Structure formats: structure tokens, C-alpha cells
Amino acid sequence: MIHETAGDILLTGAQAIAHGVAPNDHFDSGLALALRERWPAMAKDFRHWAHGSHPKPGQLWVWGGTGGLRIFNLLTQEGEQSRGATPGRATVANVSHCLDHLRAELEKGEVKSLALPRLSTGVGGLEWSEVHPLIVRHLGKLAIPVYLYTTYHKGQKGLEPGL
């Protein structure tokens, strides 16, 4: 079930966080930057993985932190693997593919709760009216709580029913 909330996603009590990135992402803006600052090993591991596997938009990469934390890096944005390339815009098709992969991972039952932001509406450049229905379609019937952070309030924990 999806619960829309407002607050700082970094204060979530959810076991996992999902966010959008590009295949060549440097984690230098938005939520990606905040995640890199909090878990620098994640960004380093992502770069290592991306360099070795040459991922394409529409894929997903999962990073596991201490205490069972998982961060789902959804490759929603376009972007070349070349050195110095900048992340491109997200596409509705990439978001849909990523959410499909995310749902499959969550249906395995290892993750008990998920938090995600207004996916791909910042650096990704998509309109919320395009992305919100995709989130509902792909994640709305999951058996776990999904906390959708629709409004950012720095330092404020969002209401997360069931946690």
C-alpha cells in the first residue's frame, strides 16, 4: 500500500530507499548527493559496478548497507558511460522499466518497507503527473508499505503508518 507523506526521506524508518540516477551518475546533486554524503561507499560501489557492467537506462542496481538497509538505484535517466559525460533526462519508459524491476525485487519478500521521492522530477526533468500513475500502477498492490515522499521538509520525519 502506498502512503504519501511529507518530510526528509533520509529520516525514513523504511528498510529501503529508491531513487533515480543515470548510468554515469556522479551523485552530485539532489537526493543522490545526500545519499552519497551519508553512505559514501554506495557511490563508490556504484561507480565500480557501472564501470564494469556498462548499465543501460531502465535497469536497477541494489546496494546493501549496515543493518539491512537497501538502496535501490533506478537508472531512470539517459547517460553515456564516457568519462565526463553528464546525466541526461529521465524518460517515462525508463521509469516504467525500473519500477517493474523494483516491484520484482520487492516481491521476493526480503525488503519489508520502502521509501521513495517524487522519482525523476528533479534532475530527471519529468512531470509528477507522468510519474505518479506509474508508481501507483507498479507498486500500489505490494504487500509492504511504500512511503512516497511528495514534499521535502529538511530535518522533519515523515508520517509512516505501520513503522
C-alpha positions as CSV (number, residue, x, y, z in Angstrom):
1,M,0.0,0.0,0.0
2,I,1.2,3.5,-0.9
3,H,1.3,6.2,1.8
4,E,2.0,9.7,0.7
5,T,3.9,11.7,3.2
6,A,6.0,14.9,3.6
7,G,9.4,15.2,5.2
8,D,13.0,14.3,4.9
9,I,13.4,10.9,3.2
10,L,16.8,10.4,4.9
11,L,14.9,10.2,8.2
12,T,12.7,7.3,7.0
13,G,12.2,4.3,9.1
14,A,11.8,2.2,6.0
15,Q,14.2,-0.6,5.3
16,A,14.9,0.6,1.7
17,I,15.1,3.8,-0.3
18,A,14.7,4.0,-4.0
19,H,15.8,6.9,-6.2
20,G,16.6,7.7,-9.8
21,V,20.1,8.0,-11.3
22,A,21.8,7.9,-14.7
23,P,24.2,5.1,-15.7
24,N,27.1,7.6,-15.4
25,D,25.8,9.4,-12.3
26,H,28.3,11.1,-10.1
27,F,25.8,11.5,-7.2
28,D,26.5,15.2,-7.1
29,S,23.0,16.7,-6.9
30,G,19.6,16.3,-5.2
31,L,18.8,13.1,-3.2
32,A,21.7,11.3,-4.8
33,L,24.2,13.8,-3.3
34,A,22.5,13.4,0.1
35,L,22.8,9.6,-0.1
36,R,26.4,9.9,-1.2
37,E,27.2,12.1,1.7
38,R,25.6,9.7,4.1
39,W,26.9,6.5,2.6
40,P,30.0,7.3,0.5
41,A,30.7,3.6,0.0
42,M,27.5,3.3,-2.0
43,A,28.6,5.9,-4.6
44,K,32.0,4.3,-4.9
45,D,30.5,0.9,-5.3
46,F,28.1,2.2,-7.9
47,R,30.9,3.7,-10.0
48,H,32.8,0.4,-9.8
49,W,29.7,-1.6,-10.8
50,A,28.9,0.8,-13.7
51,H,32.5,0.8,-15.0
52,G,32.5,-3.0,-15.1
53,S,29.0,-3.7,-16.3
54,H,28.1,-0.7,-18.6
55,P,24.5,-0.5,-17.5
56,K,21.7,0.9,-19.6
57,P,18.8,3.1,-18.6
58,G,15.8,1.1,-17.4
59,Q,18.0,-1.2,-15.1
60,L,18.4,-1.2,-11.4
61,W,21.3,-1.6,-9.0
62,V,20.8,-2.5,-5.4
63,W,23.3,-1.5,-2.7
64,G,23.1,-3.1,0.8
65,G,24.2,-1.1,3.8
66,T,24.6,-1.9,7.5
67,G,21.6,-3.0,9.5
68,G,19.8,-4.4,6.4
69,L,19.4,-1.1,4.7
70,R,19.0,-1.3,0.9
71,I,19.2,1.5,-1.6
72,F,17.6,0.8,-5.0
73,N,19.4,2.9,-7.6
74,L,16.9,3.1,-10.5
75,L,18.6,4.0,-13.8
76,T,15.7,6.3,-14.9
77,Q,17.9,8.8,-16.7
78,E,19.8,8.7,-20.0
79,G,23.5,9.0,-19.9
80,E,26.6,7.7,-21.7
81,Q,29.3,5.8,-19.8
82,S,32.1,8.0,-21.3
83,R,34.3,9.9,-18.9
84,G,33.0,13.4,-18.1
85,A,29.5,12.7,-19.6
86,T,26.7,14.4,-17.7
87,P,23.5,12.7,-16.7
88,G,20.6,13.2,-19.2
89,R,16.9,13.4,-18.6
90,A,14.7,10.6,-17.5
91,T,12.1,9.1,-19.7
92,V,8.7,7.6,-18.9
93,A,9.7,4.3,-20.5
94,N,12.9,4.1,-18.3
95,V,10.9,4.9,-15.2
96,S,8.4,2.2,-16.0
97,H,11.1,-0.4,-16.7
98,C,12.8,0.5,-13.4
99,L,9.6,0.3,-11.4
100,D,8.9,-3.1,-12.9
101,H,12.3,-4.3,-11.9
102,L,11.8,-2.8,-8.4
103,R,8.5,-4.5,-7.9
104,A,10.1,-7.8,-8.9
105,E,12.8,-7.3,-6.3
106,L,10.3,-6.3,-3.6
107,E,8.1,-9.3,-4.3
108,K,10.9,-11.5,-3.2
109,G,10.0,-10.6,0.3
110,E,13.4,-9.6,1.7
111,V,12.5,-5.9,2.0
112,K,9.7,-5.1,4.4
113,S,9.2,-1.3,3.6
114,L,10.3,1.2,1.0
115,A,10.6,5.0,0.8
116,L,10.9,6.9,-2.5
117,P,10.8,10.5,-3.5
118,R,9.0,12.2,-6.4
119,L,11.0,10.0,-8.7
120,S,12.7,11.6,-11.8
121,T,11.0,15.0,-11.3
122,G,14.1,16.9,-10.2
123,V,17.3,16.4,-12.3
124,G,15.4,13.8,-14.4
125,G,13.1,16.5,-15.6
126,L,9.8,14.6,-15.8
127,E,6.4,16.0,-14.6
128,W,4.9,14.5,-11.5
129,S,1.6,13.9,-13.4
130,E,3.5,11.5,-15.6
131,V,5.4,9.6,-12.9
132,H,2.8,9.3,-10.1
133,P,0.5,7.0,-12.1
134,L,3.5,4.7,-12.9
135,I,4.3,4.4,-9.2
136,V,0.7,3.6,-8.3
137,R,0.5,1.0,-11.1
138,H,3.8,-0.8,-10.4
139,L,3.9,-0.5,-6.6
140,G,0.4,0.1,-5.4
141,K,-0.6,-3.5,-4.8
142,L,2.6,-4.6,-3.0
143,A,2.1,-6.3,0.4
144,I,4.6,-3.9,2.0
145,P,4.2,-0.3,2.9
146,V,5.6,2.2,0.3
147,Y,6.2,5.7,1.7
148,L,6.1,8.2,-1.1
149,Y,7.7,11.4,-0.1
150,T,5.8,14.0,-2.1
151,T,7.0,17.1,-0.3
152,Y,10.5,17.7,1.1
153,H,10.9,19.2,4.6
154,K,14.6,19.1,5.7
155,G,15.1,17.6,9.1
156,Q,11.4,16.5,9.5
157,K,10.5,12.9,9.7
158,G,7.5,12.0,7.6
159,L,4.5,10.2,8.9
160,E,5.0,6.5,8.1
161,P,2.0,4.4,9.2
162,G,2.9,0.9,10.3
163,L,6.5,1.7,11.3
